[in-house]
Amino acid sequence: MNKVKEKSKTINLNLLNHDKCKSWDYLQDICMTCSICSSSCPVSGVDDFDPRKMVRMVSLGFEDELIQSRWPWICTMCGKCESVCPMGIDIPGIARKVRSLRDRDKVPGILHKGLSMALKTGNNLGLPDEDFIFIIEDVAEEIAEEPGFENFKAPIDKKGANLLTTIHNKLVNTHTEDLKHWWKIFYVAKEDWTVPSKNWEGTSWGLFTGDDNAMKKMAGRVADHMKQLEVKNLLWPE
């Protein structure tokens, strides 16, 4: 974490703006500082990250310091802290709220660039539709070469299917073998399924970066597929 305050510096709590984050949808000032969240957190201690301290910083009004901090991005938003918190504080929600306040061009890693690409092209990789279809059909042909799967095909944009599944971008990039596990189950179970040829991305980085508008737009695309293809059920692995 970036050093928010020097340890040697004394802070007069009476001078802090305790109401700065009161408009947030998450209760912070009921924290008892019991530290149960910290003991359950899988990344507690990484760069001194402590979910309890993050909650206290919000309740004390250190919003700007947290926005510039690395702490909210270390949080995995797994929810373990919230599940054990005796006061029911939505700590992952706090982390995501802080993330949403960071300038988009300062979002760490490839998250914002990937999200921008997804909004523009329909997937975080910027993979053209024809390349995506080629990969899907190529993996399907590999499955069809295996005993017992001779008639296997991967249905794309099939109207009226029972199940539509989105795809994680890495499954058509570096982990194509992992597609086969799902598809073989579908085949053996005689599932009537399909994948969309456009806007197939199943990883919503809008969720992870706190970008509600982007998240809604990507979720809306999936909903549109369900409606246009008249599909009854959705499998959204991510």
HELIX and SHEET records of a PDB file:
HELIX    1   1 LEU A   13  LEU A   15  5                                   3    
HELIX    2   2 ILE A   36  SER A   40  1                                   5    
HELIX    3   3 VAL A   46  ASP A   48  5                                   3    
HELIX    4   4 PRO A   51  LEU A   60  1                                  10    
HELIX    5   5 GLU A   63  GLN A   68  1                                   6    
HELIX    6   6 TRP A   71  ILE A   74  1                                   4    
HELIX    7   7 LYS A   80  VAL A   84  1                                   5    
HELIX    8   8 ILE A   91  SER A  100  1                                  10    
HELIX    9   9 ARG A  104  LYS A  106  5                                   3    
HELIX   10  10 LEU A  111  THR A  121  1                                  11    
HELIX   11  11 ASP A  129  ALA A  144  1                                  16    
HELIX   12  12 ASN A  169  VAL A  172  5                                   4    
HELIX   13  13 GLU A  177  VAL A  188  1                                  12    
HELIX   14  14 TRP A  205  THR A  209  1                                   5    
HELIX   15  15 ASP A  212  GLN A  228  1                                  17    
SHEET    1   A 3 TRP A 193  THR A 194  0                                        
SHEET    2   A 3 LEU A 163  THR A 165  1                                        
SHEET    3   A 3 ASN A 233  LEU A 235  1                                        
END                                                                             
